[in-house]
Structures are given as structure tokens and as C-alpha cells.
Amino acid sequence: MTEGNFVDYVKVFVTSGNGGKGSSHLHREKYVEKGGPDGGDGGRGGHVIVRGKSNLWTLYHLKFKRHFRAEHGEHGSKSRSTGADGKDEYIDVPLGTVVKDTETGEVLFEITQEGEERIIVEGGMGGRGNWHFRTSTNQTPRYSQPGIPGQETQITLEMKVLADVGLVGFPNAGKSTLLSVITSAKPKIADYEFTTLKPNLGIVEYRDFQSFVMADIPGIIEGAAEGKGLGHYFLRHIERNSTLLFLIPADAKDIVEQYRILLDELKRYNPELLDKNRFIAISKSDLLDEELKAELKQELDKTLNVPYMFISSAANMGITELKDKLWQMLNN
């Protein structure tokens, strides 16, 4: 999937159908000059419904369709015939999509299961025909109810990537390179910051035909929780990952400080993110000789309170051990 086809945020207008009018018909047939009321009810207007589809991965199919309108209910007719209900309008979304009220920002609901259906706006009820209003003192009512109008609103759809492991790190830390080595994904890789502008997903093949999903999240910068850099556009994707893999390059000025900044950004965005499993992979470790690695290890053992490992995507160093560790954490 190309970067331009990855759409994880759209706003759409939704309008439900109007209810059909009730009929005020009076029964007429040969030899029955003045029959009683027999007007039928109007049909219900169509709902607008959000439906979960596991075969969708982005909201790209909604990029060019921003208005969804359900059908109106049919009017009632003679012989107490009820009008047909309006056809419901479905909006198919990938699993992990959050639906919000655009005006208030309130979260309405979340779609997490295949085939799950939730009504956004209900269709208007059909009006009752004059047959319902007959009484002993008013045997031929010549009036009926109009249908109730439908509703309209604007909603925001936000997709959060569903993955087992989320790659977290500063721009140009080597996340895309690791994803390309450890999975069959082909993310864009270049020697400049913010090469990755959209999350990339890859399937990590493990032993005995087992696998897990890894997501390469665009790089975090200090102040991301306040919207700097790519801000909330990528931080929300981390909420779905059960394990966070922090990737910090071996040539960083201060590995512990980088980890602290990354952790602080996650905490400020959503403190619940700190409850997830964490692991640190020190990338580009092929730049270190054994002496430097030993010194660095001695220092990290004193200051870090999370497990870590030295790896190199370019030299394929420690990749198998990293897979083993991640699999163990996911299945603990």
C-alpha cells in the first residue's frame, strides 16, 4: 500500500431518511358508498449505520465520498397498506475505527468486531394512517400523521492501527529499516527525518508457522503530545499495540535521556500507555566495538529499568533474538 493510500482520518456528513406520511384514505368499493377509514401507516426512514469489515485496512474508500444519505420511507396507502421502509445506508470501516461527533469531539462508539453494526442517525418514524384515529364519535377521520423528519450530523472517523508490537522512536532511528528486515513490508527508507509519514504494518513470521503484526509508527519528537511534528496523527496508533518496542540508535548522545523523552510524550498523551509491555532495542549496534558495547552495557544496567538488547538491522545482528523476546512478551 502506498503512503498516499493510507487514510486514517475522515469527516463525513450523514443524513437519515424521513418517515413516510400516513394515509387519510376512506374505503370505497362497489355497493359500499361510505366505507370507513382505511389509510395505512408510512414507512420508517432509513438509518445510517457504521459496519465493521475485517478486510479493510484504511479509510481510503471514504476519501472521495463524504456524504451518506439513507432513503426516505414510503407513504401509506389504502386498505391499511403500510409504506415500505427506507433503505438503510451503510458505512463500512476497518476494525479499530473510533466514531466521534465532529462538533463536540465526543466519542460515540468504537468498531472492533467483524460485522459489528452501530446506528449513527436513526430514520424518522412513519406517520400513522387515519385508521388509527377512528372513534365512536369520529368514525371517518380525514386526517393522518406526517412522517417524522430524519436527522443529520457530521461525524469524524479515526482509525487506530491494530498491531501486536508498535515501534516507537525518534525520527531516523531505523524503525523502517528494522520493519523491512524483520517482515516482508517495504516501507520507504531514506537518510532524513520523517521519511515515514504514515504507519506501516508488517507480519513477522515466527517459528512453526506462527506470526505477529508489527507497526512502524512515524517518529516522535519532543512536544508531540501537544501536537508538534505529526502530533496526534500517529500517537493514537500506539494505543492499539500490546507491546511497545522502543528503538534508540547506538550513536545517540544519551540513550537513557532519549528513552525518558519518548516515555514522557506517551505519558502526556495517554498515561494508560505506560501499562503496556516495554522493550528497548538499541539499533545500529554494528557501529560499536566490543569495548564500547561493554561500557555502554555497564551504564545501561545501572540506569534502565526495562529490558534491552543490542541489534543491527543492516548487519542482521540480534534479529532472531529480538523476535524470540517479542514473541515471549506477547504470549506471557
URFENSUL-V452861 format. One record per residue. N is the residue number from 1. PHI is phi in degrees with one decimal (NA if undefined). OMEGA is omega in whole degrees, 0 to 359 (NA if undefined). Layout:
N & PHI & OMEGA
N & PHI & OMEGA
This chain:
1 & NA & 180
2 & -77.8 & 184
3 & -60.6 & 182
4 & -68.9 & 180
5 & -86.4 & 179
6 & -87.5 & 180
7 & -119.7 & 183
8 & -123.5 & 184
9 & -154.9 & 177
10 & -141.3 & 173
11 & -114.3 & 181
12 & -133.4 & 174
13 & -97.2 & 181
14 & -126.9 & 180
15 & -136.5 & 178
16 & -85.4 & 183
17 & -81.8 & 175
18 & -76.8 & 174
19 & -73.5 & 179
20 & -73.5 & 179
21 & -75.1 & 172
22 & -74.5 & 182
23 & -91.6 & 176
24 & -110.8 & 183
25 & -71.5 & 174
26 & -110.7 & 185
27 & -63.5 & 178
28 & -139.1 & 172
29 & -160.7 & 182
30 & -60.3 & 181
31 & 72.4 & 174
32 & -118.6 & 188
33 & -75.3 & 184
34 & -131.9 & 177
35 & -78.3 & 181
36 & -80.3 & 179
37 & -68.3 & 177
38 & -141.8 & 179
39 & -73.6 & 181
40 & -86.9 & 181
41 & -81.5 & 174
42 & -79.2 & 180
43 & -80.5 & 178
44 & -70.7 & 173
45 & -72.3 & 182
46 & -70.5 & 174
47 & -83.2 & 166
48 & -107.0 & 190
49 & -124.3 & 173
50 & -93.5 & 184
51 & -129.3 & 180
52 & -80.1 & 178
53 & -131.9 & 183
54 & -73.8 & 180
55 & -87.7 & 176
56 & -99.7 & 181
57 & -116.0 & 179
58 & -141.8 & 177
59 & -99.7 & 185
60 & -58.8 & 182
61 & -67.3 & 178
62 & -100.7 & 185
63 & -62.8 & 185
64 & -112.3 & 175
65 & -126.5 & 187
66 & -111.4 & 181
67 & -124.0 & 179
68 & -126.7 & 184
69 & -128.4 & 178
70 & -82.2 & 182
71 & -76.6 & 176
72 & -80.7 & 174
73 & -73.7 & 178
74 & -78.5 & 179
75 & -75.4 & 175
76 & -70.4 & 180
77 & -142.8 & 185
78 & -67.4 & 180
79 & 57.5 & 178
80 & 56.9 & 179
81 & -80.2 & 179
82 & -81.8 & 178
83 & -67.1 & 180
84 & -68.1 & 175
85 & -69.3 & 176
86 & -69.0 & 181
87 & -71.1 & 178
88 & -70.2 & 177
89 & -106.7 & 182
90 & -105.9 & 172
91 & -114.6 & 180
92 & -84.3 & 182
93 & -134.5 & 175
94 & -70.1 & 177
95 & -65.2 & 183
96 & 93.9 & 180
97 & -94.0 & 177
98 & -101.9 & 180
99 & -107.9 & 182
100 & -122.5 & 169
101 & -76.3 & 186
102 & -61.6 & 185
103 & -70.5 & 185
104 & -98.1 & 184
105 & 78.8 & 181
106 & -70.2 & 176
107 & -77.1 & 182
108 & -83.3 & 178
109 & -170.8 & 183
110 & -137.5 & 180
111 & -99.6 & 184
112 & -127.6 & 185
113 & -126.5 & 177
114 & -60.3 & 178
115 & 79.1 & 179
116 & -64.2 & 181
117 & -123.6 & 177
118 & -134.4 & 181
119 & -80.7 & 176
120 & -86.7 & 177
121 & -129.2 & 182
122 & -84.6 & 175
123 & -70.6 & 180
124 & -69.6 & 178
125 & -70.1 & 176
126 & -73.8 & 178
127 & -75.2 & 180
128 & -85.5 & 178
129 & -76.1 & 184
130 & -66.8 & 178
131 & -60.2 & 181
132 & -74.0 & 189
133 & -102.1 & 179
134 & -71.3 & 176
135 & -138.0 & 180
136 & -67.4 & 181
137 & -100.3 & 178
138 & -134.9 & 189
139 & -82.7 & 180
140 & -130.4 & 177
141 & -63.0 & 182
142 & -108.0 & 179
143 & -134.7 & 179
144 & -148.5 & 181
145 & -90.1 & 170
146 & -77.5 & 177
147 & -73.4 & 177
148 & -80.1 & 181
149 & -63.0 & 176
150 & -73.9 & 180
151 & -112.3 & 174
152 & -141.0 & 179
153 & -161.7 & 174
154 & -113.1 & 179
155 & -122.9 & 176
156 & -113.7 & 177
157 & -107.1 & 178
158 & -121.6 & 178
159 & -97.6 & 175
160 & -113.3 & 184
161 & -58.9 & 177
162 & -96.1 & 180
163 & -147.3 & 179
164 & -78.2 & 183
165 & -123.5 & 177
166 & -110.0 & 178
167 & -85.1 & 182
168 & -120.4 & 179
169 & 178.7 & 177
170 & -72.1 & 176
171 & -55.9 & 176
172 & 66.2 & 179
173 & -87.6 & 179
174 & 101.9 & 182
175 & -65.4 & 181
176 & -65.1 & 178
177 & -63.9 & 179
178 & -61.7 & 180
179 & -61.6 & 181
180 & -69.2 & 181
181 & -84.0 & 188
182 & -87.1 & 179
183 & -131.4 & 177
184 & -94.8 & 180
185 & -67.1 & 180
186 & -124.5 & 180
187 & -72.0 & 177
188 & -71.1 & 182
189 & -126.1 & 178
190 & -156.3 & 185
191 & -91.6 & 173
192 & -152.3 & 185
193 & -71.4 & 180
194 & 57.8 & 170
195 & -62.7 & 178
196 & -90.1 & 180
197 & -109.0 & 179
198 & -136.1 & 178
199 & -61.7 & 175
200 & -113.7 & 179
201 & -112.3 & 176
202 & -143.7 & 178
203 & -99.0 & 179
204 & -87.4 & 179
205 & -83.4 & 181
206 & -110.8 & 183
207 & -67.2 & 175
208 & 56.5 & 177
209 & 61.5 & 176
210 & -92.8 & 183
211 & -156.2 & 172
212 & -146.5 & 186
213 & -103.6 & 178
214 & -119.0 & 180
215 & -117.1 & 175
216 & -94.4 & 182
217 & -89.7 & 177
218 & -52.0 & 189
219 & -57.4 & 178
220 & -89.7 & 170
221 & -123.0 & 180
222 & -63.4 & 183
223 & 95.5 & 182
224 & -61.4 & 181
225 & -62.8 & 177
226 & -93.9 & 177
227 & 100.4 & 179
228 & -71.7 & 182
229 & 65.8 & 176
230 & -95.6 & 170
231 & 45.5 & 186
232 & -69.0 & 182
233 & -62.9 & 178
234 & -120.0 & 183
235 & -59.9 & 182
236 & -65.3 & 181
237 & -69.9 & 181
238 & -71.5 & 183
239 & -61.5 & 185
240 & -86.0 & 186
241 & -84.8 & 180
242 & -82.3 & 179
243 & -129.2 & 178
244 & -107.3 & 178
245 & -104.4 & 179
246 & -82.6 & 181
247 & -110.0 & 181
248 & -127.5 & 183
249 & -70.1 & 181
250 & -65.8 & 181
251 & -91.2 & 177
252 & -66.9 & 181
253 & -63.0 & 181
254 & -146.5 & 184
255 & -62.6 & 182
256 & -64.5 & 180
257 & -65.7 & 178
258 & -62.1 & 178
259 & -62.6 & 180
260 & -62.1 & 180
261 & -64.1 & 179
262 & -60.7 & 181
263 & -64.6 & 180
264 & -64.6 & 179
265 & -64.3 & 179
266 & -64.2 & 181
267 & -64.3 & 181
268 & -69.5 & 178
269 & -74.6 & 180
270 & -159.1 & 183
271 & -56.0 & 181
272 & -67.2 & 180
273 & -64.4 & 181
274 & -74.9 & 178
275 & -81.0 & 182
276 & -78.9 & 174
277 & -63.0 & 180
278 & -127.5 & 177
279 & -147.7 & 181
280 & -110.6 & 173
281 & -112.1 & 179
282 & -91.5 & 186
283 & -82.2 & 179
284 & 57.8 & 184
285 & -73.3 & 175
286 & -68.4 & 176
287 & -78.4 & 184
288 & -98.5 & 170
289 & -86.3 & 186
290 & -62.3 & 181
291 & -66.5 & 179
292 & -64.2 & 181
293 & -65.2 & 179
294 & -65.7 & 178
295 & -63.5 & 181
296 & -64.9 & 180
297 & -64.4 & 180
298 & -63.0 & 180
299 & -70.4 & 182
300 & -68.3 & 179
301 & -60.8 & 181
302 & -80.1 & 191
303 & -105.1 & 182
304 & -91.3 & 178
305 & -110.7 & 177
306 & -128.8 & 180
307 & -66.5 & 180
308 & -144.0 & 182
309 & -154.6 & 175
310 & -89.8 & 179
311 & -137.1 & 171
312 & -147.9 & 179
313 & -68.9 & 183
314 & -65.3 & 182
315 & -94.8 & 181
316 & 55.0 & 183
317 & -98.5 & 176
318 & 76.1 & 183
319 & -69.3 & 179
320 & -62.7 & 179
321 & -63.0 & 179
322 & -65.4 & 176
323 & -57.6 & 180
324 & -59.2 & 182
325 & -64.9 & 180
326 & -63.8 & 179
327 & -61.3 & 179
328 & -63.0 & 181
329 & -68.2 & 181
330 & -69.3 & 185
331 & -109.4 & 181
332 & -68.3 & NA
